[in-house]
Amino acid sequence: MTFQLTEIASGLAFPEGPVMLPDGDMLVVEIARGCVTRIDPKGRTSIIATPGGGPNGAAFGPDGYLYICNSGGFSWDRSGGRLVPSGQAENYSGGRIERIDIHAGKVEAIYTQCDGHPLKGPNDIVFDRNGGFYFTDHGKRRPREVDLGGLYYARTDGSLIRELVQPMIMPNGVGLSPDEQTVYVAETRTGHLWGFDIVSPGVIRQQPPHENGGHHLAGPAGYTSFDSLAVEAEGNICVASLVLGGINVIAADGRFVEFIAMPDPICTNICFGGPDLKTAYITLSSTGKVVSMPWPRPGLRLNFDPCRP
């Protein structure tokens, strides 16, 4: 199946975390610039906040603030005309969850640790209908060692942060099933997609045989890595894929639905917009672009989406 791509913006420094706004603008983070950037429909950009470090996954919360996973920063490989993260930054500033007022540009860190353990590299975030949020910590990679990551749940008022799954191998994308009975996590290095049964908000049921207690839904047929994800209205999981560069669409029971190739091997994230949520907005990070395309099925409306009718 062939789809027409439309370039929304270019010249971005490793864009990620796309979020649509009611006026047709969109927000992305530029991880390599440490900023949050607004893009209008004509592709014009303006920086609205500069949290520094490595801002990544983003989502609006019930209070109207933008919540950001900040990894603390990467080092970068700029060879071959592409921009690719290559490990922990020399000026690594620590992992944290941040709250941003997009109108004033004010940035506030609300979580930097859980149970005395510092957050290493928060990566992606999704809110449940109760106003709490699940997020992944990707960990950090240094030349001879790696910090393992995990899945967490937290509240926006700073009153609760809970470790749900640890360890995981570079957990990245996170999303909820339409009925919010399952939380999905994509691991980057392994290229595996996991599902965890939700018992109540912020509480999951872990079962054998897998060490992390999740259901293994999908893994690569060849060498690839998974990045961020979005969920369709009917429950398919759309996982951005590295190396192969594209979007893997996987059914809730683990069946492969389709792969939509992108012109960048570092395809990192996808979100849905438009009046019927049948337009996909995709970050092509190593080439610094955001593109859109018609999507064959509607996306799932996110909780606290500012575009909600």
N, C-alpha and C positions, 0 to 999 in steps of 0.2 A: 504494500500500500504506500502511495506517495503523497506527501503533504507539502504544501508551500510554506516555507519559513519566511517570516518578516523580521528584519533586524530592527529592534527597538532602540538600542544604544550600543556604542562601542567605546573603546579607549578606557575601559574600566580596569581597575587593579584587582583582579580576581574576584568578580562579583559572585555573591551567594545570597541566601536568605530572602528570596523575592516575596513581597507582600503587596497586594493591590489596595488602592485607596479609592474612595467613592467618586472623586472627580476625574478618574481615569489615569491619574498618575500612579506610579509604583515606587516602592522603596526597595533598595537592595543594600546589602553591606558590601563594602570593598575591603576584603580582608587584608590585602597588602598595604592599603592606605590607612587602615584602622578607623574607618569612618562609615557612617550611614548616609546614603545618597538617594536623593529624590530624582526620579526621571519622569518628565512629562511626555505626552503622546508624540511629540515631535523629536524626542530623543535628547532634549536639553537636560542637563544635570545640575544639581546644586547639593552641596553637603549640608545636612541638617543637624548632624551631631558627630563628635569625634571622640569616641570612647577609648581609642588607642588599642594596643594589644592586637587581638585577632577576632573582631566581631564576626559572628557566623550566623547560626539559625536565629530567626526572628519571628515573633508572633504578637498580636495584640491581646492584651488581657482584659478582664471585665471592667477595669477602671479606666480604660482608654489609653493607657500607656503602652509603649512598645517594649517588649521584653526580649533581651538579647543574650544568647550564649556567647561568652567571650573566652577564647582559648588561650589568651595571653600572648599570642603571636607565634609566627613561623619564621624560619629561615627560608630563603627563596632561591630556586634555580632558574636563571634567566637565559639559559642556553637554548639554541635552536629556535629562537624567535617566540618562545612561549614562556609563560610564567607558571611555575609549579612549586608548591610547598615541599620542603625537603627535610623538615625536622623542627625541633624546638629553636626558637629565636635566641640569639645571644643576649638580647635585652628582654627576655621572657618576663612578663609582668604578673604571672599567676592567673589561674583560671577563675572565672566568676560568672554569676548571673547578674545582669544589669537591667535596670528600669530606665527608660528614656522618655522624656517629654518631647515629642516630635515638633512641638510648636516653639518651645523655648530652647531646645537643644541640651537641656540638663540631663546629665548621666549620673545614676546612683547605683552603686553595687549593693545588692541585697543578700547575696550568698557568696562566700569564698571557700567554705569548708562544710563537711558533713561528718558529724560525730568525731570531730577532732582531726579528720583527714582532709588535707587541702584538695579542692577541686583542681584538676590538672589541665583539662582541655575541653570544657563544655562545648557542645557541637550543634545540637538541634533540639527543638522544643515544640510541644503541642499542648494546647489547653483542653481540659475536659469541660463538660457543661456545668460542672460545679464551681469552676473558677480556679481550680488547681492546675498544675502543669507537670507533665512528664518531660524529662530532658535526658539526653545522653552526655556522658563524659567520654570523649574519644581517647583520653590519655595523652601522653607525650612521648615522642621518639627522639632519642639522642644517639650519637654514633654507636654506642655499645650497649645500650639498655633502652627498655621501653616501659612506660607506666601503663599498666592495664586499666581499662575503663569500665564503665558500668551504666546502669539505668537508674534514674532517680525520680522522685516526686517531691513537689514543693508547693507552698502557698505564696501568694504575692505579697502578703503583709510581713514576711520574714519570720513567721511563727513556726514553720515546719519545713524541714528538709529531711527526706528519708531515702536511704539507699535500698533499692529494690533488687538489683541483680549486680553481682560483682564476683569474679571478674568476667569481662567480655573483651574480645580482641578488636579494638578500635571501633566501638559502636558509633554509628553515625546517624542516619536518618531515623526519625521516630514519628509514628502516626497512630491514630485510633480508628478502629472499625466504626462503621456508621452507627451501630448499636452501643458502642463504647464498652463492649464486653472483652475486647482484645486490644492490647497495645503491641504495635509492630516495631521491630528494631532491625536495621540493616547494619551488618558489620563490614567495614571497608576492606580490611586485609584478607579476610576469608572469603568475601563475596557471598555470605550467607544471609538469608532473611529469616528472622525469628518472630514467633507470636507468643505472647504471654497472656494467660487468662486473668481478667480483672475480677476480683471478688467484690471490692468496693473501691471508692476513689483512693488511689494511692496504695492499694493492697492487691498483690497478685498471688496467684496460686502457682507454685513451682512443683513440677512433677518430673520423675525420671522418664527416660534414661539419660537425658542430656545433663551435663554438669550445671548449665545455667538454669535448668528447670523449664525451658521453653519448648514450644513446638517448632521443629525445623520445617519451614515452608518451602524454601528454595535455595539452590546453590548453583554455581556456574557450571556450564558444560565444558568451558575452556577457561583460560586465565582472564579474569576480570576482577574488578573491585566495585563495591557498592558505595554510594554516597547518600544524599538526602532522598526523601520520598514524599509523595502525596497520595491520598486515597481518593478513588472515584466514588460517586454517589451510591453505586451498586456494590461497592466493596472491593474492587480490584485495587491492588497496591502498585503504584507507579514509582519505580526505583531508578534514580539517576545512576548511570554506570560509567566508571572510569575505564581506561585502556581501550575498550571497544567504543566508548563514546556514544551514549544514547540513553533511551528510556526503556527499561524492562518492565512490562506489564504482567503482573502475576496475580492470579485469582486467590481468593481467601483460603481455598483448599490446597494451594500450592501449585495448581496447574499453570503452565506457561501460556499466556494469552498472545502476546506479540512483543517484538522489539522494534523500536523506532530509532533509526540511526541519526546521529547529529554530526555536523562537520567540525567536531572538536573532541579529541580523546578524553578531555577532562570536562565532561558534562556533569554538573554537580547538584542541580536542584530543579524542581518544577513546582509551580503553583497554578491554580485555576482562577480565571476571571471572566469578565463579560456577563451580560444579563442572564445567560443560561448556564454559566460556568463551563462552557464548551470551547474556551480559548485557553491554551496552555502557554505559560510563560516560563522559559527555560534559560538557565544560566550556563553559558559556555565560557568557563572560567579562565582557561589557559590563554584564550585569545581575547579575553576582556569584553565579551559581548553578552547581551540579553536578546533573545529572539522570542517570537510568538508563533503559534500555529493553531489552526483549527484542530480540536481534539474530537475523536469519534464518539466519546461518551462524556456526560457531564461529570465534573468533579464534585467532591463532597464540600458543602459549605462549612467552613471552619467556625467553631465557637468564637463569639466576640469579633467576628469579621466586620470591619467598619463598612463594608459594602453591602451588608445584609439589608434587604428591603425593609 
